[in-house]
């Protein structure tokens, strides 16, 4: 196995998701995605964090659909599905953080204890690893 990082081709999000999710997840930070100066210029400083969150969230959603079909969503995926998704996201140097409701509960723990109807809404964040 090579220790060199893979560089995703300059592509739209669908193509990036196809590239990342078309094989088993790689080692953490084994795929580098970078905003070029040209692409980041389209966002103001305050908008960059939100734009990056949206990009990685969209890649995660597209990856879920590639792995498990069109009907999958963060609201109906199992903890095992999420753990596998997390490995793929880690390969891009990102950790997905999914919490629910006002108290930032773990949605899978809450659903197990109180039933899925206790999960009112999800909040998604990313953290770079």
C-alpha positions in Angstrom: 0.0 0.0 0.0 1.4 3.4 -1.0 1.9 6.0 1.7 1.5 8.8 -0.8 -1.6 10.9 -0.6 -4.1 10.6 -3.5 -5.3 13.8 -5.1 -8.9 13.9 -6.3 -9.2 15.2 -9.8 -10.5 18.7 -10.2 -14.1 17.8 -10.4 -17.7 18.6 -9.4 -19.0 17.2 -6.2 -20.6 14.2 -7.9 -17.3 13.2 -9.4 -15.5 13.7 -6.1 -18.0 11.5 -4.3 -17.7 8.9 -7.1 -13.9 9.0 -6.7 -13.9 8.8 -2.9 -16.7 6.2 -2.5 -15.9 3.9 -5.4 -13.4 1.9 -3.3 -12.9 1.0 0.4 -12.2 3.9 2.7 -8.6 5.0 2.8 -6.4 5.9 5.7 -7.2 9.2 7.5 -6.1 12.2 5.4 -5.2 10.0 2.4 -7.3 12.1 0.0 -6.7 15.8 -0.2 -9.4 18.2 -1.3 -8.4 21.8 -1.4 -10.2 25.0 -2.4 -8.1 26.8 -4.9 -7.5 30.5 -4.4 -9.8 31.1 -7.4 -12.6 29.0 -6.0 -12.4 30.4 -2.4 -12.5 34.0 -3.8 -16.1 33.5 -4.6 -16.9 33.4 -0.8 -16.5 36.2 1.7 -14.4 35.3 4.8 -17.6 34.8 6.9 -19.1 32.5 4.2 -16.1 30.2 3.9 -16.8 28.1 6.9 -20.4 27.6 5.9 -19.4 26.8 2.3 -16.8 24.2 3.4 -19.4 22.6 5.7 -21.9 22.5 2.8 -19.3 21.0 0.4 -18.3 18.2 2.7 -22.0 17.5 3.8 -23.0 17.3 0.1 -20.1 14.9 -0.6 -21.2 12.8 2.4 -24.8 12.7 1.2 -23.8 11.7 -2.4 -21.5 9.1 -0.9 -24.4 7.6 1.2 -26.5 7.4 -1.9 -23.7 5.7 -3.8 -23.2 3.2 -1.0 -26.8 2.5 0.1 -29.1 3.9 -2.5 -31.3 7.0 -3.0 -33.5 6.4 0.0 -30.8 6.8 2.6 -30.5 9.9 4.7 -28.9 10.9 7.9 -32.2 10.5 9.6 -32.6 6.8 8.6 -29.1 5.5 8.6 -27.9 3.0 11.1 -25.0 3.6 13.5 -23.0 1.0 11.5 -23.7 3.0 8.3 -22.6 6.2 9.9 -19.4 4.6 11.2 -18.5 3.5 7.7 -19.4 6.9 6.3 -17.1 8.4 9.0 -14.2 6.3 7.7 -14.7 7.7 4.2 -14.9 11.2 5.5 -11.8 10.7 7.6 -9.9 9.7 4.5 -10.6 13.3 3.3 -9.3 14.6 6.6 -12.8 15.4 8.0 -14.8 14.1 10.9 -18.6 14.5 10.7 -20.3 15.5 13.9 -24.0 14.7 14.0 -26.0 15.8 17.0 -29.7 16.2 17.5 -32.2 18.4 19.2 -31.5 21.3 21.5 -29.4 19.3 24.0 -26.9 18.1 21.3 -27.7 14.4 22.0 -26.2 11.6 20.0 -29.1 10.7 17.7 -28.4 6.9 17.7 -28.3 6.8 21.5 -31.4 8.8 21.8 -33.3 6.7 19.3 -32.2 3.5 21.1 -33.4 4.9 24.5 -36.5 6.7 23.5 -37.4 5.7 20.0 -36.7 7.5 16.7 -39.5 9.9 17.2 -37.5 11.5 20.0 -35.0 12.7 17.3 -36.6 16.0 16.2 -33.9 17.4 14.0 -30.2 16.9 13.3 -27.3 19.3 13.4 -24.3 18.6 11.3 -20.8 20.0 11.7 -17.4 19.1 10.5 -14.0 19.0 12.2 -10.7 18.7 10.4 -8.6 15.9 11.8 
